[in-house]
Amino acid sequence: MTATTIPTPEHVQPVPLDKAYRLLNHGPTVLVSAAHAGEINVMSAAWACALDFLPPKVTVVLDKATRTRALVEGSGVFALGVPSVGIAALTLGVGTDSAASVPDKLARHGVRCFSAEGHAPPLVEGCVAWLMCRLLPELRNQHTYDLFIGEVVAAWADERVFRAGRWHFDEAPDHLRSLHYVAGGQFYVTGASLQVGRDGP
Amino acid sequence: MTATTIPTPEHVQPVPLDKAYRLLNHGPTVLVSAAHAGEINVMSAAWACALDFLPPKVTVVLDKATRTRALVEGSGVFALGVPSVGIAALTLGVGTDSAASVPDKLARHGVRCFSAEGHAPPLVEGCVAWLMCRLLPELRNQHTYDLFIGEVVAAWADERVFRAGRWHFDEAPDHLRSLHYVAGGQFYVTGASLQVGRDGP
């Protein structure tokens, strides 16, 4: 099970850890990637959420049937990516097919990965943000609820849409907006920015 | 601490429990409401997430400093509402002020509640969906991570934007779209629907 590994794409810049929660705060669907014992995998997950500011923590739900979960449990690390509209079909595909029954699922859905130095989990090209996470083992949560908690140890974003600690979707091409999955292949795209003052919009 | 209690608004219809996860699947910011010992409160939370399909479960992060958390712990029940653009200022306000220091915060921010028969937590008018939840006590999560798990026991939505198990934001006025909070008073509005087939958008 492999994906094409490419150099770090243009526009990828580090995000300070105290701003990393903002990459997930608006509730996008994510790609979960992990590597263990020579195997890599990527799956999509709509059920991922920020859990703390600093050190930043996240939750993500990983079903027992997924191969990616086994890689997370085996390696103790995983990455979350925030996919853009440009890879919506890929996002649906890697969330529908399991590597257990479709061994070439990454190639089939055109998944291209790059590496962050010092970190094993692959990062998926076409995302607009990435969070590298260390699993905080909580066996009761994992067993009872399929709920995994991670501490974010590094983060990056595409500077065309996230810079100086803020998203700037309205100033970039629409294919770089993030995605919010519902069901049956339907997503909502992240829409317009709305700045609210304390006295009203 | 009170809010105006009003009859059930027009357009509110029950949502079958097997579709309740779809009310949160796209990652909106929520309003958390609870009642205990004659006190009610409402706060906003960007960190809420679906956790299971059926019975539907949710996670929500409630800081120890909030009054709403005390009401949830005291009563064992809470409601999540999905606020619309029309109450964005209210959503920011009840997430910024605490009832601990601003006792009239609900009145100050114009919070109007209605009741669902047989359930104590108030539901906030101006939301487009509501999930009534029974706390599943997990003391380690609550203490260590401020993480609360609830089982959804009833759900409702505004039929103008959610019906037959699906969101229909694109066919309704924009002020009924849901919200995704980032930071500093900035939200993103739920945007356009994107239907992806297995072979591409």
Interface residues (C-beta under 8 A of the other chain):
Chain A: R22 N25 H26 G27 P28 T29 A46 W47 A48 C49 A50 L51 D52 K57 T59 V61 V85 A88 A89 T91 L92 G93 T96 E138 R140 N141 Y145 D146 L147 I149 G165 R166 W167 F169 R177 L179 H180 Y181 V182 A183 G184 G185 Q186 F187 Y188 V189 T190 G191 A192 S193 L194 Q195 V196 G197 R198 D199 G200 P201
Chain B: R22 N25 H26 G27 P28 T29 A46 W47 A48 C49 A50 L51 D52 K57 T59 V61 V85 A88 A89 T91 L92 G93 T96 E138 R140 N141 Y145 D146 L147 I149 G165 R166 W167 F169 R177 L179 H180 Y181 V182 A183 G184 G185 Q186 F187 Y188 V189 T190 G191 A192 S193 L194 Q195 V196 G197 R198 D199 G200 P201
